[in-house]
Amino acid sequence: MDKRHSARDIVGVNPITAMPFTRHSELDEKSFIRLLEHLANGGVQGTTLFGIASEFPKLSDRERDRLAQLFISTLAGSPLYRAISVTDHCTEIAVKRARYYESLGVDALMLLPPFFLQPSQQAIQEHIFAVLDAVAIPVMVQYAPGETGLAIAPEQLASVSKRYPHAVFKIECNPPVDYTREFLSLAPEACVLNGYAGLYMLQMLAAGGKGVMPGCSFSEVYVRIYRHWKNGEHHQAEALHQKLLPYIQRWMGHCEYIIQVEKTLLQRRGIIASDYCRRPGWGLTQEDNQRLDAFLADFSL
């Protein structure tokens, strides 16, 4: 078991790995490996597989197993911490999958709490506790109410933090800053990351967050912002973030929208061969494509 990383090591820029498909909707393993190698050399601190931006609901169990093994083997020896998300709605299956991923040698897990058929707060808490009890590696407990429809009170997350020192928290409610401040007032030692395309990246860092989990098609931009922040160059960080905001604010209008944008950017940059997204998806307009041209030029990508 690889125990190089503790919860305190899960910091910085941790993009969600996109899922390359061929034009005929098959897994594109060559593009997947090329993407992982690109991320390993791009200055990020870690990367996570099977997040929402990985199109995880559109993968078969056999595909997930194959991808998890490729993910671990391709990034073996890289400085990145490697995380895989557990997204099962059944507690018993989530526990088995968490233990399996840990046995593969993953550095951390991400956990999407169950929301299908609206389980009770007690059932959700028991699910989170069961997965955290099952493994020794860090577990990023994901709070994404906009996507799941599930509200979790800061007090409930704080109880998780106090009970499990290897818990990390990915908070991506919209907006997340006040929620995070309240949570950290209850659990000041907790490690918090923010998703949501980094819309609130700088506010979350100022509130006590430790990093950001955006998409992976322009992770270099987030790395630049993060480095400015860490170096105390807050004006430079703010200027670059403000330049990014008009793009990501538009694309985050719908999850499928930004997933397609990210895939198209990866294809245009020559990192993956096709920008195909499995259906149902989101079609880009001519205006969208012109905006992508402007984005690539603005950030010299």
N, C-alpha and C positions, 0 to 999 in steps of 0.2 A: 504494500500500500504506500502511495506517495503522500507524505505528510509535510512536504516542504512549505506549504502555505497555511497560515492561520487566518482567522477572520480579519485581523488587522492588516494583512497583506493584500486584501481585496480592495484595491484603490485605483485611482487614475481612470484612464480611458479603456473601457471594456465593450467593444462593439459586438452586436449580435451578428453572428455569421449568417449571411444570406444563403439561399438554397438554389444552386444552379440546376436548371433543367435543359434538356435539348429542346429543339423546336417541336419535337413530337412528345413532349411531356415526360421523357425518361430522365432519371438521374444522370447528371453529367459529372462523373467522378473526376475527370481530368480538370475541369474548371473548378470544382470544389477544392481540389488539392492546390491548384494555382492560387485560388483566393486565400487559402490558409497561409500559404507561403508569403503572399503579399502582405497579409496582416502581421505575420511574424517579423517582417522586416520594416514595418511601417511606424514603429515608435509607440504602439499601444502597449498597455500593461497586461491585458488579457483579452480573451474573446469567449463568447458563450454560444453554444449550439442549441437549437430547438426553442429559441424565443419566438415571440409573435412574428418578428421579421424574418424568421427562418421558415415561415409557412408551415409550422409543425402540424396543424390539423389536416394538412393535405398529403401527409406521408403515411405509408403503410408501416406496420410493425417491422416487417423485414427490412424495409428501407432505413428505418430509424436505427436498427441494430447495425447495419452495414455502415451507415454514416458515423455512428458513435465510434466504431472501431477505427475508421479512417481518420477521424478527427484526432483521436488520441495518438495514433501512430505517426501521422504527418507532423504533429506539433511536438513529438517527443524530443527532448533536448533543447527546445526553444525556451527563451526567457519568459514567455507568456504564461500566466496562469490560465488553465483550460477548465471551463465550466460547461456542464450539460444540464439542461432544464428537464425537470420531472413534471409532466403536465397531466398525469392520470387523475381522473375524478374519483377513482376507487382507492381508498386508503391502503388496503392490502396490496394492490398492484403497485401503487406509488412506492411503498416500502421496498418491495422486491426490485423495482427498477432502480431505486436509489442505491441499494446495495450492489446491484449489478454494475452500475456506472462506477461506483467506488472501486469495485474489484478490477475494472479495466485500467485504473490508474488515473482517473480524472482528478484535478486539483480541487475542484469545488462543484457544488450543484446549485441550480436555481430551482425554486419550487413555486409553481403556480397553484395557489389553493383552489380546491374544487368549488365550482359555482353552478354546475348543471343541476336543474331542479331545485335550486335555492336551498342548500343544506342549512341547518341551524348554525348559529354562532358557535355553539358547543362542538358540533360535528366538525366544523372548520378548524377550530383550535385543536381538537384531537388529531385531525389529519396532519396538521403542521407539527405537532409534538411527536407523532409516530415516526415521521420521516427524520426529524432531528434526532430522535432516540436511536434510529437505525444506523446512522453513519457518524464517523468521527471528523470528516472533512467539513470545511465551511459550507453552509447552505444559505443562499440568497433568497429570502422569503419575499416574493413578489406581491406588491400591492398595486393593481391596475384596475380600479373600479370602472373607468370609462370603457374598457374592453370587456370586463367580466360582469359588470352590473352588481358587483359584490362590495359592500362597504365594510371595512374593518376599522374599529375605533383605535385611536392611538394607544389607549390603555391596554387594548388586547395585544397589540404588537409589543408594547413595553413588557408585558408579562412573558412573552416569548424571549425577549432579549435577556431578562433577568434570570431566566431558567436555563438558557442555552448560550454559553459564551462563544460557540462556533456559528451562531446565527448572524447573518448579514441581511440588510433590508434594502430592497429595491422599491423606492417609493415613486410612483408616477401617476398620482391623482393630478387633476388639473383644476387649479394650481396646486403645487405640492409644498410650497414654502412654509405656510402657516402650520400645516399638518406636521411637517418635519420638525419645526421648532417645538411644537407641543410634544411630539414623540420624544425628542431628545431631552426635553426638560424632565421627562419621566424616566428615560433610559440614557443618561448622558454618555455612557461608555459605548453605546451602540455604533456600529459602522453603517452608514447610509450611502447608497448610490441612487442616482436618478436616471430614469429612462426618458421617454417622451421626446426623443430626437434631440435632447439637450436644449429644449426651449428655455428651461429655467436653470441651465448649467451654472452660471455665475452666482445667481441668487442662492442656489442650493449649496454651493461651496462656501458662500459667506455665512449660511445658516448652520454650517457644521457638517455638510456632506463631504464624502471622501472621493467621489468620482462620478462618472457619467457612463451610461450604457446606451449609445445611439445605434444607428445602423452602421454598416461597414463600408459603404461605397465612397465616402470622403472622410474617413476616420482621421486622415492627416490634419484636417482643419481643426477637429476637436483636440488633437494632440498639441497643435500650436497654441490654442486658447489655454489649455491646461498648463502648458509649460510657462506661458506668460504669467498665469495666476500663481503658480508655485514659486516663480522667481520674484514675486512681488511687483510685477509689471502690470498692475491692474488696469491702467488706462489702455495699454495695448490689447489686453485680453478683452476689455469691454468693446473696443473699436472693432476687433475682428468678429466678436459675437454679434454685434449690431449689424455688421455686414452680412452675416449668415441668416439672421432672423427672418427677413422677408421671404426667403426661400422656404425654410422649414416650417414657418407658420402656415404657409399655403399648403404645403404637402401633407402636413399633419391634419388636414381637414378630414381625412379618412385613412384608416390603417392600410387598406388595400392600395390607396393612392401612393403613399410614400414607399410601400413595398415595391410597387412597379417602378417608381422613380429610381429607387436605389438599384434595382436590377438593370435598368436601362443605363444608368451611369456606369455601373460596373462593366457592362458590355462596351460602351463607348470608350472606356479607358483601356480596353483590351485585356481585362482581368478575367472575364468569363466570356464564353462563346455566344450565348443567347440570353436575351432578357425575358424569356418565356416565364410566365407565372401560371400555375395551375388554377383552374376555374373553381368557383367564381373569382374574378379578378377585377382589374380596373384598366380601362383603355386610355392611353394618353392622346391628347389633342395636338394639333399643329402648334398651338400656343404653348402647350407644355414642352414640346420639343425645342421650341425657340428659347424658352426659359432655361432648359438644360444647357443649351449652347452658351447662354450668357453666364450661367453658373460655372461651367468648366473654365471659361475665360476669366471670370472674376477671381477665381481661386487658383488659377494656373495648374489645373489638374489634367 
